[in-house]
Amino acid sequence: MKNVLVLFAHPKFEHSKTNKALVDKIQNRDGVTFHDLYERYPDFNIDLPKEKELLNTHDVIIWHHPFYWYNCPPLMKQWIDVVLEFNWAYGPKGNALQNKKCLNVITTGGTREVYCSSGNNHYSVNEFLRPFEQTARLCGMEYLPPFTVMGTHNLSKEDLEIHVNQYDRLISALQEDKTFKITKDCEFLNDTPLLKNKHE
């Protein structure tokens, strides 16, 4: 079974019903390390050796965060800046993360309809996440499409439950190293057959 590291960053986690539901479902699973960056580093003073040790001992890395101004919260960006060092994570001698799987799990207030060329935000979520994708590729990781929960302000209890169960199945699939059938036009992992359930 693959070990999954969930790097979670939400500066106002206590106010997020959606993220609380997602986290409650997966944080105590066997083989999952839930790592709340804002709880661990309220002073932004990141323990570099500790973070490298976590990365070394996990096969799958998940960046779980709300979409803040088309990006991640600042502590997660700082984590990327200081932990993924030259000649450790990338560069001529940087092979520590080779072949690990990596993806974003994000929540957005906006719906899918506003994240497209004709929508208010003009670009897709995947386009906004290109820096994460390139970071993963530079470090030799396999980057998967994001798992997204969108339109969070208007989610019904039933819809939220669907996303929560999909997230749980995603973790299971990653732990079991199942192959995701990613087509060229696949935007989100939510839409892959592996995470769909006819009973939802």
Contacts in CASP RR format, 6 or more apart in sequence:
PFRMAT RR
TARGET T0000
AUTHOR 0000-0000-0000
METHOD contacts of the structure
MODEL  1
MKNVLVLFAHPKFEHSKTNKALVDKIQNRDGVTFHDLYERYPDFNIDLPK
EKELLNTHDVIIWHHPFYWYNCPPLMKQWIDVVLEFNWAYGPKGNALQNK
KCLNVITTGGTREVYCSSGNNHYSVNEFLRPFEQTARLCGMEYLPPFTVM
GTHNLSKEDLEIHVNQYDRLISALQEDKTFKITKDCEFLNDTPLLKNKHE
1 30 0 8 1.000
1 31 0 8 1.000
1 175 0 8 1.000
1 176 0 8 1.000
2 59 0 8 1.000
2 60 0 8 1.000
2 101 0 8 1.000
2 174 0 8 1.000
2 175 0 8 1.000
2 176 0 8 1.000
2 177 0 8 1.000
3 31 0 8 1.000
3 32 0 8 1.000
3 33 0 8 1.000
3 57 0 8 1.000
3 58 0 8 1.000
3 59 0 8 1.000
3 60 0 8 1.000
3 175 0 8 1.000
4 31 0 8 1.000
4 32 0 8 1.000
4 33 0 8 1.000
4 58 0 8 1.000
4 59 0 8 1.000
4 60 0 8 1.000
4 62 0 8 1.000
4 171 0 8 1.000
4 174 0 8 1.000
4 175 0 8 1.000
5 33 0 8 1.000
5 35 0 8 1.000
5 54 0 8 1.000
5 55 0 8 1.000
5 58 0 8 1.000
5 60 0 8 1.000
5 61 0 8 1.000
5 62 0 8 1.000
6 26 0 8 1.000
6 27 0 8 1.000
6 32 0 8 1.000
6 33 0 8 1.000
6 34 0 8 1.000
6 35 0 8 1.000
6 62 0 8 1.000
6 64 0 8 1.000
6 105 0 8 1.000
7 35 0 8 1.000
7 37 0 8 1.000
7 61 0 8 1.000
7 62 0 8 1.000
7 63 0 8 1.000
7 64 0 8 1.000
7 76 0 8 1.000
7 79 0 8 1.000
8 23 0 8 1.000
8 34 0 8 1.000
8 35 0 8 1.000
8 36 0 8 1.000
8 37 0 8 1.000
8 64 0 8 1.000
8 65 0 8 1.000
9 36 0 8 1.000
9 37 0 8 1.000
9 38 0 8 1.000
9 63 0 8 1.000
9 64 0 8 1.000
9 65 0 8 1.000
9 72 0 8 1.000
9 73 0 8 1.000
9 75 0 8 1.000
9 76 0 8 1.000
9 79 0 8 1.000
10 16 0 8 1.000
10 19 0 8 1.000
10 38 0 8 1.000
10 65 0 8 1.000
10 66 0 8 1.000
10 73 0 8 1.000
11 38 0 8 1.000
11 73 0 8 1.000
11 74 0 8 1.000
11 75 0 8 1.000
13 19 0 8 1.000
13 20 0 8 1.000
13 23 0 8 1.000
13 36 0 8 1.000
13 38 0 8 1.000
16 66 0 8 1.000
16 107 0 8 1.000
16 152 0 8 1.000
17 152 0 8 1.000
17 160 0 8 1.000
18 107 0 8 1.000
18 149 0 8 1.000
18 152 0 8 1.000
18 155 0 8 1.000
18 160 0 8 1.000
18 163 0 8 1.000
19 64 0 8 1.000
19 66 0 8 1.000
19 107 0 8 1.000
21 160 0 8 1.000
21 161 0 8 1.000
21 163 0 8 1.000
21 164 0 8 1.000
22 64 0 8 1.000
22 105 0 8 1.000
22 107 0 8 1.000
22 149 0 8 1.000
22 163 0 8 1.000
22 164 0 8 1.000
22 167 0 8 1.000
23 34 0 8 1.000
23 64 0 8 1.000
25 164 0 8 1.000
25 165 0 8 1.000
25 167 0 8 1.000
25 168 0 8 1.000
26 32 0 8 1.000
26 34 0 8 1.000
26 167 0 8 1.000
26 168 0 8 1.000
26 171 0 8 1.000
27 34 0 8 1.000
28 34 0 8 1.000
29 171 0 8 1.000
31 175 0 8 1.000
32 171 0 8 1.000
32 175 0 8 1.000
33 54 0 8 1.000
33 58 0 8 1.000
35 54 0 8 1.000
37 75 0 8 1.000
37 76 0 8 1.000
37 79 0 8 1.000
38 73 0 8 1.000
38 75 0 8 1.000
41 47 0 8 1.000
41 75 0 8 1.000
44 75 0 8 1.000
44 78 0 8 1.000
46 78 0 8 1.000
46 79 0 8 1.000
46 82 0 8 1.000
46 83 0 8 1.000
48 82 0 8 1.000
48 83 0 8 1.000
48 85 0 8 1.000
51 79 0 8 1.000
51 83 0 8 1.000
52 83 0 8 1.000
52 88 0 8 1.000
52 96 0 8 1.000
55 61 0 8 1.000
55 83 0 8 1.000
55 96 0 8 1.000
55 97 0 8 1.000
55 100 0 8 1.000
56 96 0 8 1.000
58 100 0 8 1.000
59 100 0 8 1.000
59 101 0 8 1.000
60 100 0 8 1.000
60 101 0 8 1.000
60 102 0 8 1.000
60 174 0 8 1.000
60 175 0 8 1.000
61 97 0 8 1.000
61 100 0 8 1.000
61 101 0 8 1.000
61 102 0 8 1.000
61 103 0 8 1.000
61 141 0 8 1.000
62 102 0 8 1.000
62 103 0 8 1.000
62 104 0 8 1.000
62 105 0 8 1.000
63 72 0 8 1.000
63 76 0 8 1.000
63 102 0 8 1.000
63 103 0 8 1.000
63 104 0 8 1.000
63 105 0 8 1.000
63 132 0 8 1.000
64 104 0 8 1.000
64 105 0 8 1.000
64 106 0 8 1.000
65 72 0 8 1.000
65 73 0 8 1.000
65 76 0 8 1.000
65 104 0 8 1.000
65 105 0 8 1.000
65 106 0 8 1.000
65 107 0 8 1.000
66 73 0 8 1.000
66 106 0 8 1.000
66 107 0 8 1.000
66 108 0 8 1.000
67 106 0 8 1.000
67 107 0 8 1.000
67 108 0 8 1.000
67 109 0 8 1.000
67 125 0 8 1.000
67 128 0 8 1.000
70 121 0 8 1.000
70 128 0 8 1.000
71 77 0 8 1.000
71 128 0 8 1.000
71 131 0 8 1.000
72 132 0 8 1.000
80 135 0 8 1.000
83 89 0 8 1.000
84 90 0 8 1.000
84 97 0 8 1.000
84 135 0 8 1.000
84 139 0 8 1.000
86 94 0 8 1.000
87 93 0 8 1.000
87 94 0 8 1.000
88 94 0 8 1.000
88 96 0 8 1.000
89 96 0 8 1.000
89 97 0 8 1.000
89 139 0 8 1.000
90 138 0 8 1.000
90 139 0 8 1.000
90 140 0 8 1.000
94 139 0 8 1.000
95 140 0 8 1.000
96 139 0 8 1.000
97 139 0 8 1.000
97 140 0 8 1.000
97 141 0 8 1.000
98 139 0 8 1.000
98 140 0 8 1.000
98 141 0 8 1.000
99 140 0 8 1.000
99 141 0 8 1.000
99 142 0 8 1.000
100 140 0 8 1.000
100 141 0 8 1.000
100 142 0 8 1.000
101 141 0 8 1.000
101 142 0 8 1.000
101 144 0 8 1.000
101 174 0 8 1.000
102 136 0 8 1.000
102 141 0 8 1.000
102 142 0 8 1.000
102 143 0 8 1.000
102 144 0 8 1.000
103 143 0 8 1.000
103 144 0 8 1.000
103 145 0 8 1.000
103 146 0 8 1.000
103 147 0 8 1.000
103 189 0 8 1.000
104 129 0 8 1.000
104 132 0 8 1.000
104 146 0 8 1.000
104 147 0 8 1.000
105 146 0 8 1.000
105 147 0 8 1.000
105 148 0 8 1.000
105 167 0 8 1.000
106 125 0 8 1.000
106 129 0 8 1.000
106 146 0 8 1.000
106 147 0 8 1.000
106 148 0 8 1.000
106 149 0 8 1.000
107 148 0 8 1.000
107 149 0 8 1.000
107 150 0 8 1.000
107 152 0 8 1.000
108 115 0 8 1.000
108 125 0 8 1.000
108 148 0 8 1.000
108 149 0 8 1.000
108 150 0 8 1.000
108 151 0 8 1.000
108 152 0 8 1.000
109 150 0 8 1.000
109 151 0 8 1.000
109 152 0 8 1.000
109 153 0 8 1.000
110 150 0 8 1.000
110 151 0 8 1.000
110 152 0 8 1.000
110 153 0 8 1.000
111 150 0 8 1.000
111 151 0 8 1.000
111 154 0 8 1.000
112 150 0 8 1.000
113 119 0 8 1.000
114 120 0 8 1.000
114 121 0 8 1.000
115 121 0 8 1.000
115 123 0 8 1.000
115 124 0 8 1.000
115 125 0 8 1.000
115 128 0 8 1.000
115 150 0 8 1.000
116 122 0 8 1.000
116 123 0 8 1.000
116 124 0 8 1.000
117 123 0 8 1.000
117 124 0 8 1.000
121 128 0 8 1.000
124 187 0 8 1.000
125 146 0 8 1.000
125 148 0 8 1.000
125 150 0 8 1.000
125 187 0 8 1.000
125 188 0 8 1.000
126 133 0 8 1.000
126 145 0 8 1.000
126 146 0 8 1.000
126 187 0 8 1.000
129 146 0 8 1.000
132 143 0 8 1.000
133 143 0 8 1.000
136 142 0 8 1.000
136 143 0 8 1.000
137 143 0 8 1.000
144 180 0 8 1.000
144 182 0 8 1.000
144 189 0 8 1.000
145 182 0 8 1.000
145 186 0 8 1.000
145 187 0 8 1.000
145 188 0 8 1.000
145 189 0 8 1.000
146 188 0 8 1.000
146 189 0 8 1.000
147 166 0 8 1.000
147 167 0 8 1.000
147 170 0 8 1.000
147 188 0 8 1.000
147 189 0 8 1.000
147 190 0 8 1.000
147 195 0 8 1.000
148 188 0 8 1.000
148 190 0 8 1.000
149 155 0 8 1.000
149 160 0 8 1.000
149 163 0 8 1.000
155 163 0 8 1.000
162 200 0 8 1.000
163 190 0 8 1.000
165 197 0 8 1.000
165 200 0 8 1.000
166 190 0 8 1.000
166 195 0 8 1.000
166 197 0 8 1.000
166 200 0 8 1.000
169 194 0 8 1.000
169 195 0 8 1.000
169 197 0 8 1.000
170 189 0 8 1.000
170 195 0 8 1.000
173 180 0 8 1.000
173 194 0 8 1.000
173 195 0 8 1.000
178 194 0 8 1.000
180 189 0 8 1.000
180 192 0 8 1.000
180 194 0 8 1.000
181 192 0 8 1.000
181 193 0 8 1.000
181 194 0 8 1.000
182 192 0 8 1.000
186 192 0 8 1.000
189 195 0 8 1.000
END
